[in-house]
């Protein structure tokens, strides 16, 4: 069974702010990225919509790094 704080694809921590009671009032990192629908469709149906993928499995690490860079 997948836990809300782990990635359903690899089991690593998913850094979901909604799954952590200390940060549940903040938007999750996944709200600010665009995840390819094919990535989500590749998950078995029974693992979908239960918890966030981790940034690596969601294939959005580059998007997150770009968003973290200061604008000059």
C-alpha positions as CSV (number, residue, x, y, z in Angstrom):
1,X,0.0,0.0,0.0
2,X,1.3,3.4,-0.9
3,X,1.7,6.0,1.8
4,X,0.9,9.6,1.1
5,X,4.5,10.7,1.7
6,X,6.1,8.2,-0.7
7,X,6.2,8.0,-4.4
8,X,3.9,5.3,-5.8
9,X,6.4,4.5,-8.6
10,X,9.7,4.1,-6.6
11,X,8.8,4.3,-2.9
12,X,11.2,7.3,-2.3
13,X,10.0,10.4,-0.3
14,X,7.9,12.5,-2.6
15,X,8.3,15.8,-0.8
16,X,4.6,16.4,-0.8
17,X,3.7,19.3,1.4
18,X,0.1,18.2,1.7
19,X,1.2,14.8,3.1
20,X,3.1,16.5,6.0
21,X,0.9,17.9,8.7
22,X,3.6,20.6,9.4
23,X,3.2,22.0,5.8
24,X,-0.3,20.8,4.8
25,X,-1.5,24.4,4.5
26,X,1.0,25.0,1.7
27,X,0.7,24.1,-2.0
28,X,2.6,21.1,-3.1
29,X,5.5,21.4,-5.4
30,X,3.5,19.5,-8.1
31,X,1.1,22.4,-8.4
32,X,3.8,24.5,-10.1
33,X,5.0,22.1,-12.7
34,X,3.6,20.4,-15.8
35,X,3.6,16.6,-15.6
36,X,3.4,14.7,-18.9
37,X,0.1,12.8,-18.8
38,X,2.0,9.8,-20.2
39,X,4.0,9.6,-17.0
40,X,0.8,9.3,-15.0
41,X,-0.8,6.8,-17.4
42,X,2.3,4.6,-17.1
43,X,1.4,4.0,-13.4
44,X,-0.7,1.0,-12.7
45,X,-4.3,2.1,-12.2
46,X,-4.4,1.0,-8.6
47,X,-1.5,3.4,-7.8
48,X,-2.9,6.5,-9.4
49,X,-4.4,9.4,-7.4
50,X,-3.1,8.1,-4.0
51,X,0.0,10.1,-3.5
52,X,2.4,12.4,-5.4
53,X,5.2,11.1,-7.6
54,X,8.6,12.2,-6.5
55,X,10.1,14.9,-8.8
56,X,12.4,12.3,-10.4
57,X,9.7,9.9,-11.4
58,X,7.4,12.8,-12.4
59,X,10.3,13.9,-14.7
60,X,10.1,17.5,-13.6
61,X,13.4,18.0,-11.9
62,X,14.5,20.5,-14.6
63,X,11.3,22.5,-14.1
64,X,11.8,22.7,-10.4
65,X,15.5,23.7,-10.8
66,X,14.5,26.4,-13.3
67,X,11.8,27.8,-10.9
68,X,14.4,27.9,-8.1
69,X,16.9,30.0,-10.0
70,X,16.8,33.7,-9.3
71,X,15.6,36.0,-12.1
72,X,18.4,38.3,-13.2
